[in-house]
């Protein structure tokens, strides 16, 4: 538990969440310029990565059917190439956070292809379990998604992500999700309120990445409540 507490407080990631496939070219270029400026100062702030999600054809990063098209993926790759060039220039890292369904890098297969294309020390991956979980939830062995995934299903899901991210995994976002009465995902819940067993998830990840930072999304009070919930289960 002490090791988990230390990593939960060890924040070393800057956030510059842009839309790298924004449909307006001027807005897209402006976002990339802002991101690159963050990369230029990352070392001065003691951060080893600058994080972003991978965007949507919808200007507000909501769902758009064209986001999954190959031409959108190609546009994202061109944007990422610009950011990676800056990362190399400033000896920094671009941290990519995949998001299911709504964003360009929305599946583990797309994440794997991206890593293969940009296999560099300047590329990092952020695991946000709630975000990368499909809209129908984490699948069990029989193909059914339960309101609260079994321990085996959760560990298998984490293992699949980790096996692809490998040494690129730089941080874990800690928040939660739930399934509504129709089995659809409700996102962005507090870490201690939802389907993910974070006591298990933290232990599983921490065993494989002992020094990885866990970043709790929410207020300081949310952090304290989450740490208390972990302590009770240890």
N, C-alpha and C positions, 0 to 999 in steps of 0.2 A: 504493500500500500504506500509506503514512503516513497518508493521509486515512481509510482504513478503520480503521486502528489507533485513530486519534483518536475516531472515532464509536463504535467498539466499547467504548471506555472512558468514553464520555460518557453516563452514566445519569441521566436526568431524569424517570423515571416511578415513581410510587408504586404498589404493588400492594395491592388489597383485593379478593381473589377470592372473591366471594359467589355464592350461588345465587338469582338474582332471580326464579325461578319455583318456588322451594321449595314443595312441596305443603302444608307446615304454615304457616299464615298468620303465626303468631307468630315462627317462625324466619325467614320471608321478611322481615317487617318489621324484625326485629333486624338482619339482614344489610344491609338498605338504610340503617338508622340508622348502622351501623358505617361503611359506605361514605361516607355524607354527612359523618361526622366526619373521615374522611381528606380529603375535599374541602375542609373548613374549614381544614385546616392545610397544604394542598399548597403554597401560596405561601410559607409560612414555611420550608419545606424546599427551596425552589428548584425544585420540581417543577411542570411545566406540565400534568400529567395524572395521574389516578388510574385504574388499569386493573382490569378484571374480564372474565371470560367471561360467557356469556349463560345458563348454567344448564340444568338438566334436571328433569323431573318426578321422576326418581329422586333421592332425598335426597342421595346421594353423587355426583351428576352423572354417573352411568353411563348406558348406553343405556336408554331407555324409549320404547315406541311412541307414547305420548301426547305426547311432547315436540314432535313435528312438527305437531300439530293447531293449527288456527287459534285456538282458545280459549287455548292455551298462549302463542302469539305475542301475543295481545291482553294476556295477563297480563304478559308481559315488557315490552310497550310501556308499560303502566301503571307498572311498576317503574322503567323507564328515564325516564319523564316526571318521577317524583319526584327521581331522581338529577340529571337535567338542570336542574330548577328550583334545586337546591342548587348545582350548578356555576355557574349564572348568578349566583346570590346571592354566591358566594365568588370569582367571576372565575377559575374553574378549568375543567378539561375532564374529561369522562367518556370514557375510552379503552376501546373495545369490542374484544375479541379473538374473532373467529368461530372455531368448532370444527366440523369436519365430522361429520355423522351424529348424534352424541350430544347436541348442544346446540341451543338454540332458534334462534340465528342460525348455520345449518349450511351454507349455500350462498352463492355470490356473488349470486344473485338475492335472497335474503333480506337480505343485507347492503345491496344497492342499495336495496331498499324501505325499510329502516330509515333509511338516510341521507336518502332523499327525504322521509321523514316527520319526521325530526329534523335538518333541514339547518341547523345552527347552528355557530358558531365554538366552542361549548362541547362539541361532539362530536368525538372523535378515534377513529382506527382503529389497531389493532395487527395487523401481519402476522406470523403464526406459520405459516410455510410448511408445516411438518410437521403442524400441527393442522388446517389448512384443506384439506390434501390428502385427497381421498376415500379410503375404505377400500380401494379397488382400485388406488390409486396415481394418478399424473399421466398423463393420456391423451395418446397420440400422435395424429397426424393421422388415422391409419387406425382409431382407436378402441381400439387395444390399449394396455395399460399394461405397460411394461417394468420389470424389477427396478430399473434405473437409468434415469430418463428421459433422452431425448436433450436436447442443448443447446437445440434448437428448441422442444421440448415444454416444457421448464422455463421458457424465456423467454416463451413464449406464455401459460403459466399465470400467471407473475408480471405480465405485461402486462395480462391480464384483471383481476386483482385491483387493480392500481394505477390502471387507467383508471376503476374504480368508486370507489375510495377517494379519489382525487384529493388535494386539499389537506388532507383529514382524516387522512391517513396520518401517524402520530406516532412510530412505533417499529417495529423488526423484532426478533422473537424468533429467536434462532439456536439451533437444535437439529436433530435429524434423525429419519428414519424408514427402515424397510426393508420389503420384502414377503417374507412367509414362503413356504414351498414351495407353498402353495395360492393365492398371490397376494393374501393379506390383509395389511393394513398393521400393522406393529409400530411403536408410537409411542415418543416420548421417548428416543431414542438420543442419544449424544453428537454434537456438531456435526460432528466429523471422521470419524464412523463411520455411514455410511448412504447413501441413494440421492441426496440433494441435493448437487449440485456447488456448494458454498458460495463457492468462488472466483468462479465465474460469477455466482451469485445476488447476492453482495455488489457486484460490479462493475456489474451490470445496475441494481440499485436505487440504488447510490451515484451513478451518472450522472444519475439523475432526481431524487434527493433528496440533494444533497451533504452536508447537515447532519443527516441523520436518525440517531438513535442505534440501534446494533445491540446488543441485550441477550443475552448468552450465558447460557443456562440451565445451571447446574452449578457446580462448584467453581472456585476460582482456578486450580487446576492444569488443569482442562478449558479454561479461557480461554487459558492459555499454550500448550497443545497445539494449540488451534485457530488461534491467531495464527501459530504456527510452520508449520502446514500451509498457511496462506495464503501465507506468505513464500516457501515452497519453490516455489510455482507461479507467482509473479510473474516 
